[in-house]
Amino acid sequence: MKNKLILTLFLFASILQAQEKKQSYSFTLQQAIAHATQNNYSAINASRDIEVAKEKKWETTTIGLPQINGTVSYLNNLQYTKQGVTGGGAFGGAPGSVSTIAFGTKHSANAGVTLSQLIFDGSYLVGLQSAKVYLKISENAKLKTNQEVKEIVINSYGNVLLADESISIFEKNKVILEKTLSDTKQIFKNGLIEEENVEQLQITLASVNSALANVKRQKTIALNMLKLILGINLDNELILTEKLEDLTQKNVDLLLLQEEFKATNNIDYQIGENLQESKRLLLKYEKSKELPSLGAALNYGYNAFENKFDFFSKDQKWNNFANLGVSLHVPIFSSLGTSAKKQQAKIALEQATTKLTETEQKLKLQFEKARSDYEFTIEELATNKNNLKLAERIETKQQIKFKEGLSTSFNLSEAQRQLYTAQQTYLQSMVDVINKRASLEKIINKK
């Protein structure tokens, strides 16, 4: 009994803990965008790329700063290296013969420190400039990621609102249909109409039920997709506080259609400029290889020599040494290899320049299309709203005629299908306004 009680308490505590871990989020569209900018998985990694670029920039900088290295070495001459000398008589051999003699001690140890400093290297100076460009590329990549995340959040947010509105409309249509079907069945029982009128309404109701079930599933998928983009655990609750119609009205902005396009404001153009600059620096780097490089090094240390291993004795004699060296490297001839590399870099720069021009022209075309699409969706919104009102009036008239026996269920079903189509078309046109504005703002880089 005691064990069962403990198990029950443990399970209860686990359930409470699991519930505590779940969080609830409530966002307007702008709040969702702000959250995604900080918490979207791609945005997080883009920020990390900037940190990597900063570290890379510092790594490049340190190449030209003083470098200090220490060394400790020990040598045991298991077999002495011998050196041949002439004049054997001096060493007990025949005059003029070659004798061998060994130099050194059985044991030797060395400890030292080297300070090196790059004084001049053209490639290092170019490397510093390249590191700055690399950082700028990472920063632009982050901005592009933020733009893409923003657009996806807007699209996904709108899809969830679309599903919500669709569910509401389908449920309303279902209630009306069920009432009409119930009344029609009663009329059929009284023998005033044929059975096919009932069957036709049953077909329409079945279609509405199927569509309602499907849009509910689609809402779950759309909501989870939005959670993923926002960087929210799929098990957490997410509430959208805006309504589709209100959000649509906020996104109808005729002044936006008058915005001028400047390619230099577009992030893709800026990325192209960075690519061009990196190729220019590559050419500069290849040219810098023709320049001399100068460096200096200062060495200081101690060494000791013994015929037995006794380096840790307090009486051990250590000999200090120090030297200063300067090295100058001067490229003289590379069999035209350097010239070939320069030519390759020059061609790469020309390609980047051509690519930038192409990017500018493509962006102008994309802007014209995005502006046209946005203007069209605003016009379609008004058209579809008017069509919906007409479809509602037609369906209402058919309802009245059907109840009065002046129209058949086929005419009523046709009017209902027309109404349902008009409802979904109008809802989609609202989402299109929101999405097309997002696309246009992305092109012109509107904050």
C-alpha positions as a printed NumPy array, in Angstrom:
array([[  0.   ,   0.   ,   0.   ],
       [  2.811,   2.349,   0.921],
       [  4.603,   1.629,  -2.372],
       [  1.436,   2.379,  -4.354],
       [  1.05 ,   5.692,  -2.557],
       [  4.653,   6.647,  -3.329],
       [  4.198,   5.692,  -6.996],
       [  1.002,   7.747,  -7.227],
       [  2.698,  10.793,  -5.708],
       [  5.65 ,  10.373,  -8.082],
       [  3.398,  10.219, -11.146],
       [  1.404,  13.226,  -9.935],
       [  4.604,  15.204,  -9.409],
       [  5.82 ,  14.229, -12.893],
       [  2.572,  15.442, -14.456],
       [  2.802,  18.755, -12.606],
       [  6.419,  19.166, -13.683],
       [  5.531,  18.48 , -17.315],
       [  2.736,  21.052, -17.147],
       [  5.065,  23.614, -15.62 ],
       [  7.524,  23.189, -18.482],
       [  4.873,  24.079, -21.064],
       [  4.653,  27.776, -21.813],
       [  1.979,  29.908, -23.389],
       [  2.752,  32.632, -25.931],
       [  0.474,  35.383, -27.2  ],
       [  1.589,  37.518, -30.16 ],
       [  0.485,  40.239, -32.495],
       [  2.125,  39.969, -35.909],
       [  4.843,  42.495, -35.032],
       [  5.521,  40.752, -31.728],
       [  5.82 ,  37.441, -33.574],
       [  8.331,  38.973, -36.005],
       [ 10.394,  40.413, -33.137],
       [ 10.368,  37.063, -31.33 ],
       [ 11.412,  35.157, -34.457],
       [ 14.286,  37.557, -35.132],
       [ 15.8  ,  36.544, -31.806],
       [ 14.68 ,  32.923, -31.49 ],
       [ 14.375,  31.461, -34.986],
       [ 16.926,  28.676, -35.416],
       [ 18.386,  30.1  , -38.624],
       [ 18.554,  33.589, -37.085],
       [ 20.413,  32.228, -34.057],
       [ 23.019,  30.534, -36.257],
       [ 23.341,  33.673, -38.396],
       [ 24.217,  35.607, -35.22 ],
       [ 26.786,  32.961, -34.387],
       [ 28.29 ,  33.38 , -37.847],
       [ 28.885,  37.038, -36.998],
       [ 30.681,  36.015, -33.806],
       [ 32.816,  33.585, -35.822],
       [ 33.656,  36.378, -38.282],
       [ 34.697,  38.663, -35.41 ],
       [ 36.985,  35.95 , -34.054],
       [ 38.344,  35.376, -37.558],
       [ 39.079,  39.09 , -37.862],
       [ 41.007,  39.04 , -34.593],
       [ 42.838,  35.876, -35.648],
       [ 44.025,  37.676, -38.786],
       [ 45.041,  40.74 , -36.765],
       [ 47.215,  38.685, -34.404],
       [ 49.413,  37.53 , -37.291],
       [ 51.038,  40.972, -37.294],
       [ 51.354,  41.192, -33.494],
       [ 54.355,  39.944, -31.463],
       [ 54.538,  36.156, -31.127],
       [ 56.265,  34.513, -28.154],
       [ 57.117,  30.809, -28.117],
       [ 59.066,  28.745, -25.62 ],
       [ 61.05 ,  25.541, -26.222],
       [ 62.591,  22.936, -23.951],
       [ 64.689,  20.117, -25.4  ],
       [ 66.848,  17.252, -24.125],
       [ 69.32 ,  15.133, -26.138],
       [ 70.914,  11.814, -25.155],
       [ 73.801,  10.85 , -27.453],
       [ 73.371,   7.086, -27.509],
       [ 76.051,   6.941, -30.193],
       [ 78.25 ,   9.945, -30.871],
       [ 78.332,  11.4  , -34.33 ],
       [ 81.898,  11.269, -35.642],
       [ 83.65 ,  13.795, -37.855],
       [ 86.465,  12.928, -40.261],
       [ 89.728,  14.983, -40.152],
       [ 93.01 ,  14.78 , -42.11 ],
       [ 96.457,  14.701, -40.591],
       [ 96.224,  11.367, -38.857],
       [ 99.623,  11.815, -37.2  ],
       [ 98.188,  14.254, -34.711],
       [ 95.705,  11.599, -33.594],
       [ 98.057,   8.587, -33.537],
       [ 97.568,   7.55 , -37.161],
       [ 99.847,   7.613, -40.21 ],
       [100.704,  11.076, -41.528],
       [ 98.208,  12.266, -44.167],
       [ 95.606,   9.677, -43.223],
       [ 91.997,  10.461, -42.279],
       [ 91.021,  10.043, -38.664],
       [ 87.587,  10.289, -37.017],
       [ 86.841,  12.162, -33.881],
       [ 83.663,  12.51 , -31.803],
       [ 82.475,  15.837, -30.398],
       [ 79.905,  16.607, -27.733],
       [ 78.753,  15.211, -24.426],
       [ 76.564,  12.306, -23.448],
       [ 73.69 ,  14.552, -22.309],
       [ 72.602,  18.047, -23.329],
       [ 69.589,  20.226, -22.459],
       [ 68.251,  23.461, -23.869],
       [ 65.519,  25.935, -22.784],
       [ 64.727,  29.141, -24.599],
       [ 62.171,  31.771, -25.576],
       [ 61.688,  33.282, -29.033],
       [ 60.057,  36.633, -29.701],
       [ 59.143,  37.121, -33.359],
       [ 57.619,  40.152, -35.04 ],
       [ 56.329,  40.667, -38.556],
       [ 57.637,  44.057, -39.679],
       [ 56.182,  44.254, -43.177],
       [ 54.163,  41.917, -45.345],
       [ 51.834,  43.218, -48.044],
       [ 49.63 ,  40.133, -47.897],
       [ 49.058,  40.737, -44.176],
       [ 47.721,  44.234, -44.837],
       [ 45.365,  42.86 , -47.472],
       [ 44.358,  40.12 , -45.048],
       [ 43.241,  42.731, -42.519],
       [ 41.019,  44.344, -45.148],
       [ 39.64 ,  40.949, -46.171],
       [ 38.765,  40.13 , -42.566],
       [ 36.653,  43.297, -42.395],
       [ 34.865,  42.335, -45.602],
       [ 34.288,  38.824, -44.254],
       [ 32.656,  40.337, -41.167],
       [ 30.497,  42.565, -43.358],
       [ 29.42 ,  39.543, -45.406],
       [ 28.346,  37.752, -42.216],
       [ 26.433,  40.823, -41.037],
       [ 24.632,  41.089, -44.378],
       [ 23.844,  37.379, -44.249],
       [ 22.253,  37.977, -40.847],
       [ 20.163,  40.841, -42.248],
       [ 19.049,  38.671, -45.162],
       [ 18.126,  35.867, -42.765],
       [ 16.077,  38.323, -40.7  ],
       [ 14.273,  39.501, -43.842],
       [ 13.465,  35.951, -44.895],
       [ 12.331,  35.017, -41.4  ],
       [ 10.096,  38.108, -41.286],
       [  8.453,  37.215, -44.597],
       [  7.897,  33.598, -43.564],
       [  6.419,  34.685, -40.217],
       [  3.989,  37.02 , -42.008],
       [  2.939,  34.258, -44.413],
       [  2.565,  31.678, -41.649],
       [  0.734,  34.06 , -39.312],
       [ -1.697,  34.837, -42.12 ],
       [ -2.219,  31.138, -42.869],
       [ -3.257,  30.475, -39.269],
       [ -5.685,  33.411, -39.325],
       [ -7.03 ,  32.165, -42.66 ],
       [ -7.653,  28.74 , -41.157],
       [ -9.376,  30.33 , -38.152],
       [-11.717,  32.37 , -40.331],
       [-12.4  ,  29.385, -42.587],
       [-13.372,  27.257, -39.598],
       [-15.717,  29.981, -38.365],
       [-17.388,  30.313, -41.768],
       [-17.696,  26.562, -42.332],
       [-19.255,  26.106, -38.899],
       [-21.723,  28.9  , -39.621],
       [-22.57 ,  27.353, -43.007],
       [-22.977,  23.97 , -41.347],
       [-25.507,  25.309, -38.829],
       [-27.551,  26.943, -41.596],
       [-27.402,  23.788, -43.725],
       [-28.436,  21.534, -40.863],
       [-31.44 ,  23.787, -40.18 ],
       [-32.395,  23.822, -43.856],
       [-31.988,  20.039, -44.1  ],
       [-34.109,  19.485, -40.992],
       [-36.897,  21.686, -42.355],
       [-36.681,  20.004, -45.756],
       [-36.972,  16.536, -44.22 ],
       [-40.125,  17.625, -42.431],
       [-41.594,  18.991, -45.649],
       [-40.702,  15.722, -47.396],
       [-42.476,  13.722, -44.678],
       [-45.558,  15.785, -45.341],
       [-45.291,  14.759, -48.987],
       [-44.884,  18.267, -50.333],
       [-41.486,  17.762, -52.038],
       [-39.514,  14.947, -53.624],
       [-36.792,  12.996, -51.794],
       [-34.046,  14.218, -54.105],
       [-34.336,  17.658, -52.492],
       [-33.342,  16.099, -49.18 ],
       [-30.543,  14.072, -50.782],
       [-29.114,  17.114, -52.525],
       [-28.871,  18.982, -49.222],
       [-27.282,  15.917, -47.605],
       [-24.583,  15.927, -50.284],
       [-23.879,  19.612, -49.673],
       [-23.74 ,  19.103, -45.9  ],
       [-21.338,  16.17 , -46.283],
       [-19.037,  18.353, -48.391],
       [-19.114,  21.112, -45.783],
       [-18.346,  18.628, -42.985],
       [-15.412,  17.232, -44.957],
       [-14.051,  20.703, -45.708],
       [-14.453,  21.707, -42.053],
       [-12.538,  18.661, -40.82 ],
       [ -9.78 ,  19.306, -43.352],
       [ -9.347,  22.986, -42.485],
       [ -9.107,  22.093, -38.785],
       [ -6.24 ,  19.756, -39.602],
       [ -4.659,  22.441, -41.76 ],
       [ -4.875,  24.906, -38.885],
       [ -2.952,  22.525, -36.617],
       [ -0.247,  22.149, -39.253],
       [ -0.103,  25.904, -39.921],
       [  0.105,  26.684, -36.2  ],
       [  2.923,  24.187, -35.675],
       [  4.741,  25.592, -38.693],
       [  4.511,  29.064, -37.161],
       [  5.799,  27.716, -33.831],
       [  8.771,  26.179, -35.617],
       [  9.593,  29.454, -37.345],
       [  9.266,  31.354, -34.067],
       [ 11.603,  28.919, -32.324],
       [  8.849,  27.776, -29.954],
       [  8.498,  24.207, -28.738],
       [  5.644,  22.538, -30.62 ],
       [  4.092,  21.4  , -27.321],
       [  3.7  ,  24.985, -26.093],
       [  0.545,  27.024, -26.567],
       [  0.504,  29.821, -29.142],
       [ -2.29 ,  32.399, -29.346],
       [ -2.575,  34.916, -32.187],
       [ -4.2  ,  38.127, -30.996],
       [ -4.959,  39.736, -34.367],
       [ -7.917,  39.159, -36.662],
       [ -7.517,  38.59 , -40.376],
       [ -9.768,  41.459, -41.449],
       [ -8.084,  43.975, -39.121],
       [ -4.625,  42.876, -40.238],
       [ -5.661,  43.165, -43.876],
       [ -6.838,  46.746, -43.439],
       [ -3.516,  47.638, -41.804],
       [ -1.687,  46.263, -44.839],
       [ -3.63 ,  48.22 , -47.454],
       [ -1.25 ,  51.113, -48.103],
       [ -1.601,  52.926, -51.418],
       [  1.326,  55.21 , -50.557],
       [  3.6  ,  52.177, -50.618],
       [  2.903,  51.889, -54.347],
       [  4.6  ,  55.273, -54.822],
       [  7.862,  54.174, -53.195],
       [ 10.946,  54.522, -55.398],
       [ 13.319,  51.602, -55.787],
       [ 16.988,  52.012, -54.868],
       [ 19.097,  48.962, -55.594],
       [ 21.729,  49.98 , -53.055],
       [ 19.164,  49.552, -50.254],
       [ 18.459,  45.946, -51.21 ],
       [ 20.319,  43.333, -49.181],
       [ 21.012,  41.128, -52.231],
       [ 22.678,  44.078, -53.961],
       [ 24.754,  44.769, -50.851],
       [ 25.831,  41.13 , -50.786],
       [ 26.847,  41.494, -54.443],
       [ 28.906,  44.567, -53.541],
       [ 30.647,  42.57 , -50.821],
       [ 31.43 ,  39.822, -53.32 ],
       [ 32.888,  42.391, -55.698],
       [ 35.006,  43.879, -52.908],
       [ 36.284,  40.443, -51.872],
       [ 37.393,  39.762, -55.462],
       [ 39.091,  43.164, -55.609],
       [ 41.008,  42.297, -52.448],
       [ 41.92 ,  38.917, -53.923],
       [ 43.545,  40.711, -56.855],
       [ 45.283,  43.047, -54.436],
       [ 46.495,  40.042, -52.447],
       [ 48.038,  38.406, -55.514],
       [ 49.812,  41.671, -56.347],
       [ 51.109,  41.944, -52.772],
       [ 52.967,  38.657, -53.199],
       [ 55.429,  40.506, -55.43 ],
       [ 56.445,  42.749, -52.528],
       [ 59.264,  41.894, -50.086],
       [ 58.421,  40.746, -46.572],
       [ 60.457,  41.619, -43.506],
       [ 60.525,  39.97 , -40.1  ],
       [ 62.644,  39.886, -36.954],
       [ 63.218,  37.398, -34.138],
       [ 64.869,  37.601, -30.723],
       [ 66.031,  34.381, -29.039],
       [ 67.127,  34.003, -25.448],
       [ 67.771,  30.875, -23.418],
       [ 70.048,  28.521, -21.508],
       [ 71.819,  25.248, -22.327],
       [ 73.84 ,  22.712, -20.382],
       [ 76.105,  19.749, -21.249],
       [ 76.989,  16.736, -19.073],
       [ 78.311,  13.205, -19.434],
       [ 75.789,  12.041, -16.866],
       [ 72.21 ,  13.099, -16.318],
       [ 72.517,  15.627, -13.511],
       [ 70.655,  18.682, -14.82 ],
       [ 68.561,  19.146, -11.679],
       [ 71.577,  19.437,  -9.396],
       [ 72.009,  22.797,  -7.699],
       [ 75.62 ,  22.815,  -8.876],
       [ 74.617,  22.362, -12.506],
       [ 76.094,  25.029, -14.726],
       [ 73.722,  26.575, -17.232],
       [ 75.049,  28.715, -20.081],
       [ 72.876,  31.556, -21.308],
       [ 72.687,  32.686, -24.912],
       [ 70.89 ,  35.401, -26.884],
       [ 70.641,  36.376, -30.531],
       [ 68.73 ,  38.794, -32.711],
       [ 67.911,  38.055, -36.312],
       [ 66.261,  39.868, -39.203],
       [ 64.99 ,  38.135, -42.332],
       [ 64.079,  39.699, -45.658],
       [ 62.211,  37.668, -48.263],
       [ 62.351,  39.084, -51.792],
       [ 60.395,  37.395, -54.62 ],
       [ 62.538,  37.386, -57.769],
       [ 61.152,  34.963, -60.322],
       [ 58.222,  32.519, -60.161],
       [ 58.149,  31.325, -63.777],
       [ 55.145,  33.625, -64.38 ],
       [ 53.113,  31.711, -61.764],
       [ 52.332,  34.93 , -59.884],
       [ 51.283,  36.619, -63.116],
       [ 48.86 ,  33.776, -63.872],
       [ 47.294,  34.064, -60.417],
       [ 46.905,  37.823, -60.852],
       [ 45.185,  37.299, -64.171],
       [ 42.798,  34.772, -62.617],
       [ 41.975,  37.217, -59.815],
       [ 41.4  ,  39.992, -62.349],
       [ 38.948,  37.826, -64.302],
       [ 37.161,  36.883, -61.066],
       [ 36.764,  40.6  , -60.274],
       [ 35.313,  41.264, -63.72 ],
       [ 32.873,  38.382, -63.229],
       [ 31.776,  39.781, -59.859],
       [ 31.234,  43.213, -61.427],
       [ 29.118,  41.71 , -64.205],
       [ 27.176,  39.685, -61.642],
       [ 26.46 ,  42.854, -59.653],
       [ 25.082,  44.568, -62.755],
       [ 22.89 ,  41.536, -63.448],
       [ 21.661,  41.544, -59.837],
       [ 20.681,  45.215, -60.116],
       [ 18.652,  44.584, -63.273],
       [ 16.94 ,  41.534, -61.767],
       [ 16.047,  43.486, -58.635],
       [ 14.465,  46.246, -60.722],
       [ 12.339,  43.643, -62.47 ],
       [ 11.414,  41.982, -59.173],
       [ 10.407,  45.359, -57.763],
       [  8.114,  46.085, -60.706],
       [  6.491,  42.67 , -60.363],
       [  6.134,  42.942, -56.576],
       [  4.525,  46.389, -56.88 ],
       [  2.185,  45.17 , -59.608],
       [  1.22 ,  42.093, -57.58 ],
       [  0.516,  44.193, -54.499],
       [ -1.617,  46.657, -56.449],
       [ -3.525,  43.765, -58.031],
       [ -4.266,  42.14 , -54.658],
       [ -5.694,  45.429, -53.345],
       [ -7.969,  45.63 , -56.394],
       [ -8.924,  41.969, -56.049],
       [ -9.763,  42.488, -52.382],
       [-12.386,  45.081, -53.282],
       [-13.701,  42.963, -56.167],
       [-13.983,  39.795, -54.1  ],
       [-15.648,  41.65 , -51.24 ],
       [-18.307,  42.898, -53.636],
       [-18.666,  39.421, -55.18 ],
       [-19.185,  37.964, -51.709],
       [-22.024,  40.383, -51.023],
       [-23.643,  39.423, -54.331],
       [-23.236,  35.705, -53.6  ],
       [-24.813,  36.188, -50.168],
       [-27.803,  37.981, -51.693],
       [-28.245,  35.279, -54.337],
       [-28.045,  32.493, -51.744],
       [-30.541,  34.274, -49.475],
       [-33.009,  34.673, -52.353],
       [-32.634,  30.991, -53.259],
       [-33.264,  30.032, -49.632],
       [-36.523,  31.992, -49.642],
       [-37.608,  30.588, -53.02 ],
       [-36.775,  27.032, -51.916],
       [-38.829,  27.347, -48.726],
       [-41.729,  28.764, -50.728],
       [-41.487,  25.938, -53.244],
       [-40.498,  28.25 , -56.078],
       [-37.009,  26.767, -56.527],
       [-35.403,  23.327, -56.422],
       [-32.661,  22.037, -54.14 ],
       [-30.328,  21.995, -57.158],
       [-30.68 ,  25.744, -57.587],
       [-30.166,  26.234, -53.871],
       [-27.076,  23.982, -53.835],
       [-25.596,  25.853, -56.776],
       [-26.116,  29.171, -54.97 ],
       [-24.584,  27.722, -51.807],
       [-21.517,  26.424, -53.647],
       [-21.124,  29.824, -55.27 ],
       [-21.337,  31.45 , -51.835],
       [-18.807,  29.065, -50.298],
       [-16.385,  29.721, -53.148],
       [-16.831,  33.477, -52.788],
       [-16.189,  33.222, -49.049],
       [-12.907,  31.356, -49.51 ],
       [-11.83 ,  33.593, -52.385],
       [-12.386,  36.69 , -50.263],
       [-10.464,  35.212, -47.328],
       [ -7.58 ,  34.272, -49.622],
       [ -7.532,  37.769, -51.128],
       [ -7.064,  39.204, -47.621],
       [ -4.087,  36.926, -47.023],
       [ -2.702,  37.819, -50.458],
       [ -2.715,  41.527, -49.577],
       [ -0.693,  40.807, -46.44 ],
       [  1.775,  38.519, -48.217],
       [  2.288,  40.68 , -51.307],
       [  2.958,  43.736, -49.178],
       [  5.594,  41.73 , -47.3  ],
       [  7.226,  40.78 , -50.614],
       [  7.274,  44.395, -51.805],
       [  8.724,  45.668, -48.525],
       [ 11.409,  43.004, -48.697],
       [ 12.507,  44.208, -52.141],
       [ 12.747,  47.874, -51.114],
       [ 14.134,  46.925, -47.681],
       [ 11.421,  48.841, -45.838],
       [ 11.838,  48.505, -42.085]])
